[in-house]
């Protein structure tokens, strides 16, 4: 998905094909299903290092926005009753949360800027408005809504 030329990771056409698939999913109201695609993309980037203004950072900014849209789609999916089994939905959310957390941990170890901007919490809202649990919260950042459970360590 990202080609490393020895200097900077660069997105490939394959990445954009995968993003088109994820966009088709959340655009069709299947935001929860798209979470697995985004989790895979995030995990694929774990071994890479990038500069703040290079092609990889630009691609991550696009992915960050796509994740925002997928979260909004998933909220609508759940609120409309189309989300299916809530435990399965929670597992999909947990998988994306875990991928984002893994990325945050890896990037902080090499001193990079976390490309999904989870550090700037402004407000918390429940993802699952009906039957919300404490771990069903979406952190809304300046750039987008990221799925992390509420914890003082995220502030």
C-alpha positions, 0 to 999 in steps of 0.5 A, a space after each residue: 500500500 505504501 512503497 518505500 524508496 529508501 527515503 520516504 514511504 509513498 502511497 501506491 495506486 493499490 492504497 487508493 484502490 483500497 480507500 475507494 473500496 472503504 469509501 464505497 462501504 461507508 458511503 453505502 451506509 456500512 461504516 462499521 464494515 469499513 473499520 476493518 479496512 482502515 484497521 488493516 491500512 493503519 497496521 500496514 503502516 506500523 513499520 514505516 517512518 515518514 516526514 511531517 510534510 511528505 507523501 505518506 503524511 498527506 496520505 494519512 491526512 486523507 485516511 484520517 478524513 475517511 475514518 471521520 466519514 466512516 465513523 459518522 456513517 457507523 453512527 447513522 448505521 447504529 442509530 437507524 438499527 442497521 448496525 446488526 448485533 451490538 457485540 459484533 459492532 463493538 468488536 469492529 470498533 475495538 479493532 479500529 481502536 486497537 489499530 490506532 493505539 498500536 500506531 500511536 505507540 509505534 509513532 511515539 517511540 520513534 518521535 513522529 507525529 501521530 497522523 490521526 491526531 488523537 491527542 487533541 480531545 475536545 468533547 466525548 459523545 457516545 457512539 452507541 446512543 442506545 445502550 451506551 457503555 463507558 467504552 463506547 465513546 468517540 473522542 472528537 478531535 479538531 481533525 476528526 472523530 477517533 475511536 478511543 475509550 475515555 481515559 484521562 491519559 488521552 487528554 
